[in-house]
Amino acid sequence: MLPTIESYESVRLRALVALADLIEGRVGVIESALKLNGMRRRLSGDRLDDDWRIFAVIDSDVDDLPLGRARAYWQPEALAQKDKEREERESFYREQALVSARALLRRYEKGA
């Protein structure tokens, strides 16, 4: 069976939720970046403008952090160190991510 391709409108609506969650502080910068970067191509094609770029950068910068289910396989001491690094990166990227998230929210609320 062939996989279905999610419609542009469905991805746009999911992106609006993800952007609002980030802006309102319900979801962290890193988790939001991973979600949003996964939706980026469906929404903007190959175009990587400044508003999308920060989410691609964050996604690329957190490859070494244990996220999700992978955390269960890490030793507690190493996990604590990586959690500290994660907090530092969240803080480092937060302001720029919020600026871009607000711009993208305005753009995609209009159905762009």
C-alpha positions in Angstrom: 0.0 0.0 0.0 1.4 3.4 -0.9 1.8 6.0 1.8 -0.6 8.9 1.7 0.8 12.4 1.2 -0.5 14.8 3.8 -2.2 17.8 2.2 -0.6 21.2 2.4 -3.6 22.5 4.4 -3.2 19.7 7.0 0.5 20.5 7.4 -0.2 24.2 7.5 -2.6 23.7 10.4 -0.2 21.4 12.3 2.5 24.0 11.8 0.2 26.7 13.2 -0.3 24.6 16.3 3.4 23.9 16.7 4.3 27.6 16.2 1.7 28.7 18.8 2.9 26.0 21.2 6.4 27.4 20.9 5.4 31.0 21.3 3.2 30.3 24.3 5.9 28.2 26.0 3.9 24.9 25.9 6.7 23.2 23.9 10.4 23.8 24.0 12.6 25.3 21.3 14.3 22.1 20.4 11.2 19.9 20.2 9.4 22.6 18.2 12.3 23.0 15.8 12.4 19.2 15.1 8.6 19.3 14.4 8.7 22.4 12.3 11.8 21.5 10.3 10.0 18.2 9.4 7.1 20.3 8.0 9.2 22.9 6.2 9.6 21.4 2.8 5.9 20.7 2.5 5.1 24.3 3.3 7.9 26.2 1.6 9.4 23.7 -0.9 13.1 24.1 -1.4 13.1 27.7 -0.2 15.0 28.2 3.0 14.4 31.8 4.0 15.5 33.4 7.3 12.3 32.5 9.2 12.7 28.8 8.4 16.5 28.7 8.6 16.7 28.8 12.4 14.7 25.7 12.7 16.9 23.8 10.3 20.0 25.0 12.2 18.6 23.9 15.5 17.6 20.5 14.1 21.1 20.0 12.8 22.7 21.2 16.0 21.0 18.8 18.3 22.0 15.5 16.7 24.2 14.7 19.7 21.4 15.1 22.3 19.4 12.2 23.5 15.8 12.9 22.8 12.6 10.9 23.1 12.9 7.1 23.6 16.7 7.2 23.1 17.0 8.8 26.6 16.3 5.4 28.1 19.6 4.0 26.8 21.8 6.6 28.4 23.7 6.3 31.7 22.3 8.8 34.3 25.5 10.8 34.6 25.9 11.2 30.8 22.2 12.0 30.5 22.5 14.7 33.1 25.4 16.3 31.2 23.5 16.2 27.9 20.4 17.6 29.7 22.5 20.6 30.8 23.7 21.0 27.2 20.1 20.9 26.0 19.1 23.6 28.4 22.0 25.8 27.2 21.0 25.3 23.5 17.3 26.0 24.3 18.4 29.3 25.9 20.8 30.1 23.1 18.3 29.7 20.3 15.1 30.8 22.2 14.9 34.5 21.1 15.7 33.9 17.5 13.3 31.0 17.3 10.5 33.1 18.8 11.1 35.9 16.4 10.9 33.5 13.4 8.0 31.6 14.9 6.0 34.8 15.2 6.8 35.7 11.6 5.9 32.2 10.3 2.7 32.3 12.3 1.6 35.5 10.7 2.6 34.1 7.3 0.7 30.8 7.6 -2.3 32.2 9.4 -3.1 33.9 6.1 -2.8 30.6 4.3 0.4 31.5 2.4 
